[in-house]
Structure formats: C-alpha cells, structure tokens
C-alpha cells in the first residue's frame, strides 16, 4: 500500500522495495543496533511489517518497521530518517502512517523505545509506562553483533 507524504515523498509497505543496504548502513551505526550484521537486518525485515519512505527518484530515505501479530500488539522499531532528508516531516509521516495502517487497526498496545525522540512520539499519544510494570531483558548490541 502506498501513501503520499510531504514534499512529494512516498511511503510504501512493499517489503520488496526496501533497500536492505540503506537500512543496514544506518542501523549498523545507530545507538541501538551498532554493529548489527546484514543477515540480522534481512531477517528482521522479513519478520516485520515494513514502511519505507522514498524520494521522487525511488531512493529509500526513511524507514521503520512494526513487529506485530497484526491483532493485539505492535512494537515500532528501527525508525530513522537519513540525515540528508531530515527537516521534511518524514519522521512524523512514518509514525502517523503506521498508526493508521489498515493492518494495524484494533491494536490494543503499541510500544517503542527511544533515547532521543520522546516529543515526536508523545505527539501521537505515546506515554512513558509506569515504573514496575514493563519488564525487559536487555542485551548490548555491541556484545551481540560486535563492531564492524
């Protein structure tokens, strides 16, 4: 499915359009997945609902994926906009498009983790969970993937 965004950008959930090299290139240097291998990125894309944002020339310039059962739960992950394309509202475009995605209607709980984009997500209704409820097992990306 395709959506028209700001300044002529287009969002598309067609997994075959996702440029794995661009996604891997960004994620492998991100604070949350530093050193991640291309194989792991490929498998994460294959197991998720993906949203790529494309410039007029078809180049992938922003990306996110939703880890979901498409019924009750969805985890928004790996959201990024390439630095060269920031300032066009593409982060907002990604979040709003995913929250209105037809395959995610009726989702009871959307979740995400962020170190630096709280205000973006708050604008869409995300709140910080009350302490004592959410539990995680956290493994350091550099220990899992090493540095490449």
C-alpha positions in Angstrom: 0.0 0.0 0.0 1.3 3.5 -0.8 0.8 6.9 0.8 1.7 10.3 -0.4 3.6 12.4 2.0 5.1 15.9 2.4 7.2 17.4 -0.4 6.4 14.6 -2.8 7.8 11.8 -0.7 6.0 8.4 -0.8 5.6 5.8 1.9 5.2 2.1 0.9 4.8 -1.1 2.9 6.0 -3.3 0.0 8.9 -5.2 1.5 10.4 -5.8 -1.9 11.2 -2.1 -2.2 13.2 -1.9 1.0 16.8 -1.2 0.2 18.5 -3.5 2.7 21.9 -1.9 2.2 20.5 1.5 3.2 18.7 0.1 6.3 21.8 -1.9 7.3 24.1 1.0 6.7 22.0 3.2 9.1 21.3 0.6 11.7 24.9 -0.7 11.9 26.0 2.8 13.2 22.9 3.5 15.3 23.0 3.7 19.1 20.5 0.8 19.4 22.0 -1.7 16.9 25.6 -0.8 16.4 27.5 -3.5 14.6 24.4 -5.4 13.5 25.0 -7.8 10.6 23.3 -7.5 7.3 21.9 -11.0 7.8 20.2 -10.0 11.0 18.8 -6.9 9.3 17.4 -9.0 6.5 15.8 -11.4 8.9 14.3 -8.5 10.9 12.8 -7.0 7.8 11.4 -10.4 6.7 9.6 -10.9 10.1 8.1 -7.4 10.3 5.6 -5.0 8.7 7.9 -2.5 7.0 7.4 1.1 5.9 9.9 2.7 3.6 9.8 6.4 2.6 11.0 7.1 -0.9 12.2 10.2 -2.7 11.0 11.1 -6.2 13.9 9.1 -7.6 12.9 6.0 -5.7 15.7 6.1 -3.2 14.9 5.0 0.4 15.3 8.0 2.7 13.4 6.9 5.8 12.4 3.6 7.3 10.6 1.9 10.2 9.3 -1.5 11.0 6.5 -2.8 13.1 7.0 -6.1 15.0 3.4 -7.2 15.4 0.9 -10.0 15.4 -1.4 -7.6 13.5 -4.2 -8.2 16.0 -3.4 -7.0 19.5 0.3 -5.9 19.8 2.8 -3.9 17.8 6.3 -2.7 18.6 7.6 0.2 16.5 11.3 -0.3 15.8 14.2 0.9 13.8 12.7 4.3 12.9 15.1 6.6 11.1 15.3 9.4 8.5 18.6 9.7 6.7 20.4 12.9 7.8 20.3 14.3 4.2 16.5 14.2 4.2 15.6 15.5 7.7 13.5 18.6 8.1 10.7 17.4 5.7 8.5 15.9 8.4 9.3 12.4 7.4 9.6 11.1 11.0 6.0 12.3 11.6 4.9 10.9 8.3 6.3 7.4 9.2 4.7 7.4 12.7 1.3 8.7 11.5 1.2 6.3 8.5 1.9 3.3 10.7 -0.6 4.3 13.3 -3.3 4.5 10.6 -2.1 1.4 8.7 -5.1 -0.9 7.8 -3.3 -4.0 9.0 -2.9 -2.4 12.5 -6.5 -1.5 13.1 -7.6 -2.7 16.5 -4.2 -3.0 18.0 -4.5 -2.8 21.8 -0.9 -1.8 22.6 1.7 0.0 20.6 5.1 0.2 22.1 8.5 1.5 21.3 11.8 2.5 22.9 13.7 5.7 22.3 16.6 7.6 23.8 16.1 10.9 21.9 12.7 11.3 20.3 10.2 11.4 23.1 8.5 14.5 22.0 7.9 13.1 18.5 6.1 10.1 19.9 4.3 12.0 22.6 2.6 14.0 19.9 0.9 10.7 18.7 -0.2 9.6 22.2 2.7 7.5 23.3 3.4 7.9 27.1 6.1 6.6 29.4 4.9 3.5 31.2 4.5 3.5 34.9 7.6 2.1 36.7 7.2 -1.5 37.9 5.1 -2.9 35.0 7.3 -3.2 31.9 10.0 -5.8 32.2 12.8 -6.5 29.7 15.8 -8.5 29.1 18.4 -6.1 27.6 21.4 -7.3 25.7 24.0 -4.8 24.5 24.1 -4.6 20.7 27.9 -4.4 20.6 28.1 -7.7 22.5 25.6 -9.4 20.2 26.9 -8.1 16.9 30.4 -6.9 17.7 31.8 -3.8 16.0 32.1 -3.9 12.2 
